[in-house]
Amino acid sequence: MDRVSYRVALGGIVSAFCLAGMFLTGVFPLLYLVLPMISGVLLLIVVEEVGIQWGWVTYIAVGLLSLFVTYDKEAALIFIMFFGCYPILRLYLNRIPARLPRLLIKLVLFNVSMVLYFYINVHLFGLTDLLEAFEDFGKYGGIITLVILNPFFLMYDYSLTGLCEAYRRIVKPRITGKRHKK
């Protein structure tokens, strides 16, 4: 029973921090991509401490609540579509032994998510007139944006590895008082 209460409490605390970050997207609109990224990284604490299943449960809870709590619905949408689930999906993808196919699958997942995010965003929030106003740039703007975003995604993916290792080696031993085993 203690173990279940610990899992629920940790999931609740991490959810609260994630939702606070998502709520701040309404206060600091320039951070509408950074704060969902940070919220997704916080989910790794739940995965590391109590398992992948609880990470998914926490992700679903934060995703649903962020739709209601956050002022910036675009930030909630991008959290749900990519930045919330990718840190957990990444654990499955890293099990692929060959490096190049693993990288290509990650890039395809990112690009498909961003294209879907773009089209859902345009049609859900009624931005079709804005795209028509851009004329030719509107047609190629998505491709240009993807070309620019892919290196940033690769840096984000690489930094997730470092953040997980930093949590295991630095933060967790200070909390638990136990040394990290290699």
Rosetta constraint file for C-alpha pairs under 8 A:
AtomPair CA 1 CA 5 HARMONIC 6.30 0.50
AtomPair CA 2 CA 6 HARMONIC 6.05 0.50
AtomPair CA 3 CA 7 HARMONIC 6.26 0.50
AtomPair CA 4 CA 8 HARMONIC 6.20 0.50
AtomPair CA 5 CA 9 HARMONIC 5.97 0.50
AtomPair CA 6 CA 10 HARMONIC 6.00 0.50
AtomPair CA 7 CA 11 HARMONIC 6.00 0.50
AtomPair CA 7 CA 50 HARMONIC 6.28 0.50
AtomPair CA 7 CA 54 HARMONIC 7.52 0.50
AtomPair CA 8 CA 12 HARMONIC 6.02 0.50
AtomPair CA 9 CA 13 HARMONIC 6.16 0.50
AtomPair CA 10 CA 14 HARMONIC 6.10 0.50
AtomPair CA 10 CA 46 HARMONIC 6.83 0.50
AtomPair CA 11 CA 15 HARMONIC 5.87 0.50
AtomPair CA 11 CA 46 HARMONIC 6.37 0.50
AtomPair CA 11 CA 54 HARMONIC 7.37 0.50
AtomPair CA 11 CA 55 HARMONIC 7.90 0.50
AtomPair CA 11 CA 58 HARMONIC 5.86 0.50
AtomPair CA 12 CA 16 HARMONIC 6.07 0.50
AtomPair CA 12 CA 58 HARMONIC 7.86 0.50
AtomPair CA 13 CA 17 HARMONIC 6.39 0.50
AtomPair CA 14 CA 18 HARMONIC 6.10 0.50
AtomPair CA 14 CA 42 HARMONIC 6.56 0.50
AtomPair CA 14 CA 43 HARMONIC 6.85 0.50
AtomPair CA 14 CA 45 HARMONIC 7.79 0.50
AtomPair CA 14 CA 46 HARMONIC 7.32 0.50
AtomPair CA 14 CA 58 HARMONIC 7.96 0.50
AtomPair CA 15 CA 19 HARMONIC 5.98 0.50
AtomPair CA 15 CA 58 HARMONIC 6.43 0.50
AtomPair CA 15 CA 61 HARMONIC 7.43 0.50
AtomPair CA 15 CA 62 HARMONIC 5.79 0.50
AtomPair CA 16 CA 20 HARMONIC 6.04 0.50
AtomPair CA 17 CA 21 HARMONIC 6.24 0.50
AtomPair CA 17 CA 39 HARMONIC 7.43 0.50
AtomPair CA 17 CA 42 HARMONIC 7.90 0.50
AtomPair CA 18 CA 22 HARMONIC 6.17 0.50
AtomPair CA 18 CA 36 HARMONIC 7.95 0.50
AtomPair CA 18 CA 38 HARMONIC 7.79 0.50
AtomPair CA 18 CA 39 HARMONIC 4.55 0.50
AtomPair CA 18 CA 40 HARMONIC 7.57 0.50
AtomPair CA 18 CA 42 HARMONIC 6.89 0.50
AtomPair CA 18 CA 62 HARMONIC 6.89 0.50
AtomPair CA 19 CA 23 HARMONIC 5.87 0.50
AtomPair CA 19 CA 39 HARMONIC 7.66 0.50
AtomPair CA 19 CA 62 HARMONIC 6.42 0.50
AtomPair CA 19 CA 65 HARMONIC 7.55 0.50
AtomPair CA 19 CA 66 HARMONIC 6.26 0.50
AtomPair CA 19 CA 69 HARMONIC 7.63 0.50
AtomPair CA 19 CA 70 HARMONIC 7.90 0.50
AtomPair CA 20 CA 24 HARMONIC 6.21 0.50
AtomPair CA 21 CA 25 HARMONIC 6.88 0.50
AtomPair CA 21 CA 35 HARMONIC 5.56 0.50
AtomPair CA 21 CA 36 HARMONIC 7.12 0.50
AtomPair CA 21 CA 38 HARMONIC 7.58 0.50
AtomPair CA 21 CA 39 HARMONIC 6.32 0.50
AtomPair CA 22 CA 26 HARMONIC 7.85 0.50
AtomPair CA 22 CA 35 HARMONIC 6.19 0.50
AtomPair CA 22 CA 36 HARMONIC 6.21 0.50
AtomPair CA 22 CA 39 HARMONIC 7.25 0.50
AtomPair CA 22 CA 66 HARMONIC 6.57 0.50
AtomPair CA 22 CA 70 HARMONIC 6.02 0.50
AtomPair CA 22 CA 75 HARMONIC 7.17 0.50
AtomPair CA 22 CA 76 HARMONIC 6.99 0.50
AtomPair CA 23 CA 27 HARMONIC 7.42 0.50
AtomPair CA 23 CA 66 HARMONIC 7.58 0.50
AtomPair CA 23 CA 69 HARMONIC 6.53 0.50
AtomPair CA 23 CA 70 HARMONIC 4.68 0.50
AtomPair CA 23 CA 71 HARMONIC 6.78 0.50
AtomPair CA 23 CA 72 HARMONIC 7.90 0.50
AtomPair CA 24 CA 28 HARMONIC 5.96 0.50
AtomPair CA 24 CA 35 HARMONIC 7.63 0.50
AtomPair CA 24 CA 70 HARMONIC 7.84 0.50
AtomPair CA 25 CA 29 HARMONIC 5.16 0.50
AtomPair CA 25 CA 30 HARMONIC 7.65 0.50
AtomPair CA 25 CA 31 HARMONIC 6.03 0.50
AtomPair CA 25 CA 32 HARMONIC 5.13 0.50
AtomPair CA 25 CA 35 HARMONIC 6.69 0.50
AtomPair CA 25 CA 70 HARMONIC 7.30 0.50
AtomPair CA 25 CA 71 HARMONIC 7.37 0.50
AtomPair CA 25 CA 72 HARMONIC 6.12 0.50
AtomPair CA 25 CA 75 HARMONIC 6.92 0.50
AtomPair CA 26 CA 70 HARMONIC 6.66 0.50
AtomPair CA 26 CA 71 HARMONIC 5.09 0.50
AtomPair CA 26 CA 72 HARMONIC 5.31 0.50
AtomPair CA 28 CA 32 HARMONIC 7.40 0.50
AtomPair CA 29 CA 72 HARMONIC 7.70 0.50
AtomPair CA 31 CA 35 HARMONIC 5.83 0.50
AtomPair CA 32 CA 36 HARMONIC 6.86 0.50
AtomPair CA 32 CA 72 HARMONIC 7.59 0.50
AtomPair CA 32 CA 74 HARMONIC 7.66 0.50
AtomPair CA 32 CA 75 HARMONIC 5.23 0.50
AtomPair CA 33 CA 37 HARMONIC 6.40 0.50
AtomPair CA 33 CA 75 HARMONIC 6.52 0.50
AtomPair CA 33 CA 78 HARMONIC 7.71 0.50
AtomPair CA 34 CA 38 HARMONIC 6.28 0.50
AtomPair CA 35 CA 39 HARMONIC 6.09 0.50
AtomPair CA 36 CA 40 HARMONIC 6.12 0.50
AtomPair CA 36 CA 75 HARMONIC 6.52 0.50
AtomPair CA 36 CA 76 HARMONIC 7.50 0.50
AtomPair CA 36 CA 78 HARMONIC 7.31 0.50
AtomPair CA 36 CA 79 HARMONIC 5.25 0.50
AtomPair CA 36 CA 83 HARMONIC 6.06 0.50
AtomPair CA 36 CA 84 HARMONIC 7.08 0.50
AtomPair CA 37 CA 41 HARMONIC 6.32 0.50
AtomPair CA 37 CA 79 HARMONIC 7.39 0.50
AtomPair CA 37 CA 83 HARMONIC 5.33 0.50
AtomPair CA 37 CA 84 HARMONIC 7.31 0.50
AtomPair CA 38 CA 42 HARMONIC 6.32 0.50
AtomPair CA 39 CA 43 HARMONIC 6.78 0.50
AtomPair CA 39 CA 83 HARMONIC 7.85 0.50
AtomPair CA 39 CA 84 HARMONIC 6.95 0.50
AtomPair CA 40 CA 44 HARMONIC 7.31 0.50
AtomPair CA 40 CA 79 HARMONIC 7.35 0.50
AtomPair CA 40 CA 83 HARMONIC 5.40 0.50
AtomPair CA 40 CA 84 HARMONIC 4.31 0.50
AtomPair CA 40 CA 85 HARMONIC 7.10 0.50
AtomPair CA 40 CA 86 HARMONIC 7.62 0.50
AtomPair CA 40 CA 87 HARMONIC 6.37 0.50
AtomPair CA 41 CA 45 HARMONIC 7.72 0.50
AtomPair CA 41 CA 84 HARMONIC 7.84 0.50
AtomPair CA 41 CA 87 HARMONIC 6.50 0.50
AtomPair CA 41 CA 160 HARMONIC 7.37 0.50
AtomPair CA 42 CA 46 HARMONIC 7.56 0.50
AtomPair CA 43 CA 47 HARMONIC 6.52 0.50
AtomPair CA 43 CA 55 HARMONIC 6.07 0.50
AtomPair CA 43 CA 58 HARMONIC 7.23 0.50
AtomPair CA 43 CA 59 HARMONIC 7.00 0.50
AtomPair CA 43 CA 84 HARMONIC 7.60 0.50
AtomPair CA 43 CA 87 HARMONIC 7.58 0.50
AtomPair CA 43 CA 88 HARMONIC 7.80 0.50
AtomPair CA 44 CA 48 HARMONIC 5.91 0.50
AtomPair CA 44 CA 55 HARMONIC 7.17 0.50
AtomPair CA 44 CA 87 HARMONIC 6.76 0.50
AtomPair CA 44 CA 88 HARMONIC 7.07 0.50
AtomPair CA 44 CA 164 HARMONIC 7.47 0.50
AtomPair CA 45 CA 49 HARMONIC 6.02 0.50
AtomPair CA 46 CA 50 HARMONIC 5.70 0.50
AtomPair CA 46 CA 51 HARMONIC 6.68 0.50
AtomPair CA 46 CA 52 HARMONIC 7.73 0.50
AtomPair CA 46 CA 54 HARMONIC 6.66 0.50
AtomPair CA 46 CA 55 HARMONIC 5.43 0.50
AtomPair CA 46 CA 58 HARMONIC 7.86 0.50
AtomPair CA 47 CA 51 HARMONIC 4.43 0.50
AtomPair CA 47 CA 52 HARMONIC 4.79 0.50
AtomPair CA 47 CA 53 HARMONIC 7.64 0.50
AtomPair CA 47 CA 54 HARMONIC 6.65 0.50
AtomPair CA 47 CA 55 HARMONIC 4.93 0.50
AtomPair CA 47 CA 88 HARMONIC 7.58 0.50
AtomPair CA 48 CA 52 HARMONIC 7.77 0.50
AtomPair CA 50 CA 54 HARMONIC 6.51 0.50
AtomPair CA 50 CA 55 HARMONIC 7.92 0.50
AtomPair CA 51 CA 55 HARMONIC 6.44 0.50
AtomPair CA 52 CA 56 HARMONIC 6.33 0.50
AtomPair CA 52 CA 88 HARMONIC 7.09 0.50
AtomPair CA 53 CA 57 HARMONIC 6.38 0.50
AtomPair CA 54 CA 58 HARMONIC 6.04 0.50
AtomPair CA 55 CA 59 HARMONIC 6.06 0.50
AtomPair CA 55 CA 88 HARMONIC 7.11 0.50
AtomPair CA 56 CA 60 HARMONIC 6.17 0.50
AtomPair CA 56 CA 85 HARMONIC 7.73 0.50
AtomPair CA 56 CA 88 HARMONIC 7.46 0.50
AtomPair CA 57 CA 61 HARMONIC 6.22 0.50
AtomPair CA 58 CA 62 HARMONIC 6.07 0.50
AtomPair CA 59 CA 63 HARMONIC 5.92 0.50
AtomPair CA 59 CA 84 HARMONIC 6.17 0.50
AtomPair CA 59 CA 85 HARMONIC 6.81 0.50
AtomPair CA 60 CA 64 HARMONIC 6.10 0.50
AtomPair CA 61 CA 65 HARMONIC 6.06 0.50
AtomPair CA 62 CA 66 HARMONIC 5.76 0.50
AtomPair CA 63 CA 67 HARMONIC 6.60 0.50
AtomPair CA 63 CA 76 HARMONIC 6.92 0.50
AtomPair CA 63 CA 79 HARMONIC 6.96 0.50
AtomPair CA 63 CA 80 HARMONIC 5.40 0.50
AtomPair CA 63 CA 84 HARMONIC 7.57 0.50
AtomPair CA 64 CA 68 HARMONIC 7.11 0.50
AtomPair CA 65 CA 69 HARMONIC 5.97 0.50
AtomPair CA 66 CA 70 HARMONIC 5.29 0.50
AtomPair CA 66 CA 76 HARMONIC 5.62 0.50
AtomPair CA 67 CA 73 HARMONIC 6.46 0.50
AtomPair CA 67 CA 76 HARMONIC 5.77 0.50
AtomPair CA 67 CA 77 HARMONIC 7.64 0.50
AtomPair CA 70 CA 76 HARMONIC 6.87 0.50
AtomPair CA 72 CA 76 HARMONIC 6.72 0.50
AtomPair CA 73 CA 77 HARMONIC 6.03 0.50
AtomPair CA 74 CA 78 HARMONIC 6.20 0.50
AtomPair CA 74 CA 121 HARMONIC 7.06 0.50
AtomPair CA 75 CA 79 HARMONIC 6.12 0.50
AtomPair CA 76 CA 80 HARMONIC 6.20 0.50
AtomPair CA 77 CA 81 HARMONIC 6.01 0.50
AtomPair CA 77 CA 117 HARMONIC 7.36 0.50
AtomPair CA 78 CA 82 HARMONIC 5.75 0.50
AtomPair CA 78 CA 83 HARMONIC 6.46 0.50
AtomPair CA 78 CA 117 HARMONIC 6.63 0.50
AtomPair CA 79 CA 83 HARMONIC 4.66 0.50
AtomPair CA 79 CA 84 HARMONIC 4.83 0.50
AtomPair CA 79 CA 85 HARMONIC 7.67 0.50
AtomPair CA 80 CA 84 HARMONIC 5.62 0.50
AtomPair CA 80 CA 85 HARMONIC 6.89 0.50
AtomPair CA 81 CA 85 HARMONIC 7.16 0.50
AtomPair CA 81 CA 113 HARMONIC 6.33 0.50
AtomPair CA 81 CA 117 HARMONIC 6.89 0.50
AtomPair CA 82 CA 86 HARMONIC 5.55 0.50
AtomPair CA 82 CA 110 HARMONIC 7.39 0.50
AtomPair CA 82 CA 113 HARMONIC 6.27 0.50
AtomPair CA 82 CA 114 HARMONIC 7.89 0.50
AtomPair CA 83 CA 87 HARMONIC 7.09 0.50
AtomPair CA 84 CA 88 HARMONIC 7.86 0.50
AtomPair CA 85 CA 89 HARMONIC 6.04 0.50
AtomPair CA 86 CA 90 HARMONIC 5.68 0.50
AtomPair CA 87 CA 91 HARMONIC 6.98 0.50
AtomPair CA 87 CA 160 HARMONIC 7.47 0.50
AtomPair CA 88 CA 92 HARMONIC 7.39 0.50
AtomPair CA 89 CA 93 HARMONIC 6.32 0.50
AtomPair CA 90 CA 94 HARMONIC 5.93 0.50
AtomPair CA 90 CA 106 HARMONIC 7.99 0.50
AtomPair CA 91 CA 95 HARMONIC 6.96 0.50
AtomPair CA 92 CA 96 HARMONIC 7.76 0.50
AtomPair CA 93 CA 102 HARMONIC 6.45 0.50
AtomPair CA 93 CA 105 HARMONIC 7.94 0.50
AtomPair CA 93 CA 106 HARMONIC 7.48 0.50
AtomPair CA 94 CA 102 HARMONIC 6.95 0.50
AtomPair CA 96 CA 101 HARMONIC 7.76 0.50
AtomPair CA 96 CA 102 HARMONIC 5.85 0.50
AtomPair CA 97 CA 102 HARMONIC 7.58 0.50
AtomPair CA 98 CA 102 HARMONIC 6.30 0.50
AtomPair CA 99 CA 103 HARMONIC 6.17 0.50
AtomPair CA 100 CA 104 HARMONIC 6.14 0.50
AtomPair CA 101 CA 105 HARMONIC 6.05 0.50
AtomPair CA 102 CA 106 HARMONIC 6.27 0.50
AtomPair CA 103 CA 107 HARMONIC 6.20 0.50
AtomPair CA 104 CA 108 HARMONIC 6.08 0.50
AtomPair CA 105 CA 109 HARMONIC 6.04 0.50
AtomPair CA 106 CA 110 HARMONIC 6.15 0.50
AtomPair CA 107 CA 111 HARMONIC 6.05 0.50
AtomPair CA 107 CA 150 HARMONIC 7.39 0.50
AtomPair CA 108 CA 112 HARMONIC 5.95 0.50
AtomPair CA 109 CA 113 HARMONIC 6.03 0.50
AtomPair CA 110 CA 114 HARMONIC 6.14 0.50
AtomPair CA 110 CA 153 HARMONIC 7.63 0.50
AtomPair CA 111 CA 115 HARMONIC 6.12 0.50
AtomPair CA 111 CA 146 HARMONIC 6.87 0.50
AtomPair CA 111 CA 150 HARMONIC 7.87 0.50
AtomPair CA 112 CA 116 HARMONIC 6.08 0.50
AtomPair CA 113 CA 117 HARMONIC 5.94 0.50
AtomPair CA 114 CA 118 HARMONIC 6.02 0.50
AtomPair CA 114 CA 146 HARMONIC 7.80 0.50
AtomPair CA 115 CA 119 HARMONIC 6.27 0.50
AtomPair CA 115 CA 142 HARMONIC 7.60 0.50
AtomPair CA 116 CA 120 HARMONIC 5.94 0.50
AtomPair CA 117 CA 121 HARMONIC 5.81 0.50
AtomPair CA 118 CA 122 HARMONIC 6.07 0.50
AtomPair CA 119 CA 123 HARMONIC 6.08 0.50
AtomPair CA 120 CA 124 HARMONIC 5.53 0.50
AtomPair CA 120 CA 125 HARMONIC 7.99 0.50
AtomPair CA 121 CA 125 HARMONIC 5.71 0.50
AtomPair CA 121 CA 126 HARMONIC 7.83 0.50
AtomPair CA 121 CA 127 HARMONIC 7.62 0.50
AtomPair CA 122 CA 126 HARMONIC 5.63 0.50
AtomPair CA 122 CA 127 HARMONIC 4.63 0.50
AtomPair CA 122 CA 128 HARMONIC 5.93 0.50
AtomPair CA 123 CA 127 HARMONIC 6.40 0.50
AtomPair CA 123 CA 128 HARMONIC 6.66 0.50
AtomPair CA 127 CA 131 HARMONIC 6.65 0.50
AtomPair CA 128 CA 132 HARMONIC 6.38 0.50
AtomPair CA 129 CA 133 HARMONIC 6.24 0.50
AtomPair CA 130 CA 134 HARMONIC 6.69 0.50
AtomPair CA 131 CA 135 HARMONIC 6.93 0.50
AtomPair CA 131 CA 138 HARMONIC 5.12 0.50
AtomPair CA 131 CA 139 HARMONIC 7.89 0.50
AtomPair CA 132 CA 138 HARMONIC 6.67 0.50
AtomPair CA 133 CA 138 HARMONIC 7.65 0.50
AtomPair CA 134 CA 138 HARMONIC 4.79 0.50
AtomPair CA 135 CA 139 HARMONIC 6.92 0.50
AtomPair CA 136 CA 140 HARMONIC 6.63 0.50
AtomPair CA 137 CA 141 HARMONIC 5.22 0.50
AtomPair CA 138 CA 142 HARMONIC 7.37 0.50
AtomPair CA 140 CA 144 HARMONIC 6.25 0.50
AtomPair CA 141 CA 145 HARMONIC 5.97 0.50
AtomPair CA 142 CA 146 HARMONIC 6.18 0.50
AtomPair CA 143 CA 147 HARMONIC 6.25 0.50
AtomPair CA 144 CA 148 HARMONIC 6.32 0.50
AtomPair CA 145 CA 149 HARMONIC 6.01 0.50
AtomPair CA 146 CA 150 HARMONIC 5.99 0.50
AtomPair CA 147 CA 151 HARMONIC 7.78 0.50
AtomPair CA 148 CA 152 HARMONIC 7.48 0.50
AtomPair CA 149 CA 153 HARMONIC 6.19 0.50
AtomPair CA 150 CA 154 HARMONIC 6.31 0.50
AtomPair CA 151 CA 155 HARMONIC 6.32 0.50
AtomPair CA 152 CA 156 HARMONIC 6.15 0.50
AtomPair CA 153 CA 157 HARMONIC 6.09 0.50
AtomPair CA 154 CA 158 HARMONIC 6.13 0.50
AtomPair CA 155 CA 159 HARMONIC 6.03 0.50
AtomPair CA 156 CA 160 HARMONIC 6.25 0.50
AtomPair CA 157 CA 161 HARMONIC 6.88 0.50
AtomPair CA 158 CA 162 HARMONIC 6.82 0.50
AtomPair CA 159 CA 163 HARMONIC 6.06 0.50
AtomPair CA 160 CA 164 HARMONIC 6.10 0.50
AtomPair CA 161 CA 165 HARMONIC 6.31 0.50
AtomPair CA 162 CA 166 HARMONIC 6.00 0.50
AtomPair CA 163 CA 167 HARMONIC 6.09 0.50
AtomPair CA 164 CA 168 HARMONIC 6.29 0.50
AtomPair CA 165 CA 169 HARMONIC 6.03 0.50
AtomPair CA 166 CA 170 HARMONIC 5.45 0.50
AtomPair CA 166 CA 171 HARMONIC 6.87 0.50
AtomPair CA 167 CA 171 HARMONIC 4.81 0.50
AtomPair CA 167 CA 172 HARMONIC 5.82 0.50
AtomPair CA 168 CA 172 HARMONIC 5.40 0.50
AtomPair CA 168 CA 173 HARMONIC 7.24 0.50
AtomPair CA 168 CA 180 HARMONIC 6.61 0.50
AtomPair CA 169 CA 173 HARMONIC 6.54 0.50
AtomPair CA 169 CA 179 HARMONIC 7.73 0.50
AtomPair CA 169 CA 180 HARMONIC 5.66 0.50
AtomPair CA 170 CA 174 HARMONIC 6.60 0.50
AtomPair CA 171 CA 175 HARMONIC 6.39 0.50
AtomPair CA 172 CA 176 HARMONIC 6.02 0.50
AtomPair CA 172 CA 177 HARMONIC 7.85 0.50
AtomPair CA 172 CA 178 HARMONIC 7.86 0.50
AtomPair CA 173 CA 177 HARMONIC 5.00 0.50
AtomPair CA 173 CA 178 HARMONIC 4.90 0.50
AtomPair CA 173 CA 179 HARMONIC 5.38 0.50
AtomPair CA 173 CA 180 HARMONIC 6.50 0.50
AtomPair CA 174 CA 178 HARMONIC 7.46 0.50
